[in-house]
Amino acid sequence: MIVTIDGVAASGKSSVSSGVARALGIPYVSSGLLYRAATLLGLEARLDLGEAAPLLSHLQMLPLRLEPLPEGNRIWQGERDLTPQLHQSAVDAGVSAVAAHPELRAWVDEQLRRLPPPFVAEGRDMGTNVFPQAGAKFYLTASPRIRAERRAAERPEDVDAIEAALVERDARDRVQSAPAPDARVIDTGPLSLEEVIAEILKGVKG
Ligand code: C5P
């Protein structure tokens, strides 16, 4: 069984996916972390994120391992845990440029498709491109203001700056982020985390 949970930036996908996966007793897989890890390594190597080929060959020299733990995914590069550095603002700002390269998307998709089901897959295009065969698909939305307010608890910037950055990232991500025709769209704005998880579990079981 594969359950896909896609949605816009800061729509609550990770917390929701983790809760759904725990309730189902299966792992969850965060595809965004692979894009973030590619971005972090590119920035550290001072590569131009607008160019796919040098970044891809750099990544091929530094094999990554995604550890899909139920409480939160971790990404390792050898013995180094990259996870704590993947949510800094520099990575937020650069990741859409990396995710826009078809070669980089193929690199991420290949790693995801190697994972043994069952799992919950979270991202932008899990239900459309990567796992079109998934048994249950969901797409989370919420207004930019609500998402910025949620994220302000985790970032040093103020709500207005976070909202502006989210709107910009939404615009850049639009190409790869659309609900699958068979996905159930859930507006998480008026719902608590527990309510979103319950809605999804109802959909998975029903
Ligand atoms: O989900 P998260 O916000 O961590 O994803 C970071 C970025 O990775 C997104 O803004 C998007 O550019 C990219 N991404 C993607 N496709 C996915 C998951 C993430 O393009 N399936």
Residues whose N, C-alpha, C, O or C-beta is under 5 A from the ligand:
A	BS01	C5P	A9 S31 G32 L33 Y35 V95 S96 A99 G123 R124 D125 M126 D173 Q176
